[in-house]
Amino acid sequence: MMLVESLMMTVASIVPNFLMGIIAGGGIQGLMMLGSGFFRLPNDLPKLLWKYPVYYIAFHKYAYQGLYKNDYEGLYFSSDQTGGLDAIISGEEILRDEFQVEMGYSKWVDLGILLGMVVVYRVLFLVIIKTVEKVKPAISKFISVKPQQMTQVMENPTATAVHMS
């Protein structure tokens, strides 16, 4: 939840109004979900764009893999898919072979990556806010047009009808 909040804060700092923020944030979330390995297994993702870089940027990948590792590691299941033999399959085999989860690191590394992403998005939000705070007045000053002042000049103030008689 903190990660999504941080991402949406970053998006909100870039877009001009809340409606565009909802649209842009939803689009970013959708693209990350599509490339996270949930709807298609990681090895089945197209290499260009979806595998590199979306798969590795999408925080959903690390959340799913951490969840899977937490639920399946250390468990054993009986399998009836071995041709009549009563075989035992470990949770690690299911994760590696069926879900194509990266087993080279633990669920705590996934959690650490997620927390690191929270920090990165928050720092990015701060940088964007501070940059806009400094740059926006300069841009407004450059773009804004000074109003033309109207000056009225009287040629001879004593030449009015009151002074003529």
C-alpha angles and dihedrals in degrees: 000000000000090000095052090045091052092048092049091048089055092048091047091054091057105042123071101232142015096257093057088045092056092047095046094043092049091049093050091048091049093051091048092050092050092052099040098089097251101104094033125023114254095250090052095055115107107258098226113075099337099060097026114060108347096057092054096041095047109099089204089073092061093042093051094044093047090049093048092048091049092051102040109031113104095016127116127205133193113238128210092183095083097090100269097319116121099233131173119228121197124226089241090059091051091049094047100040106029106028095029091225117173102248098183093098138031133259088257091064088054089052091048091052090051091051089047089053089053090055093046093050092047092050090046089051091051092048092049093047093048092046092050089046090057101035103040096069090049092050092046090050091049095047100040118094119221112237114248112247116229115223123193117206122195113204098205116002092193093055095081124118092257094055096041097067 
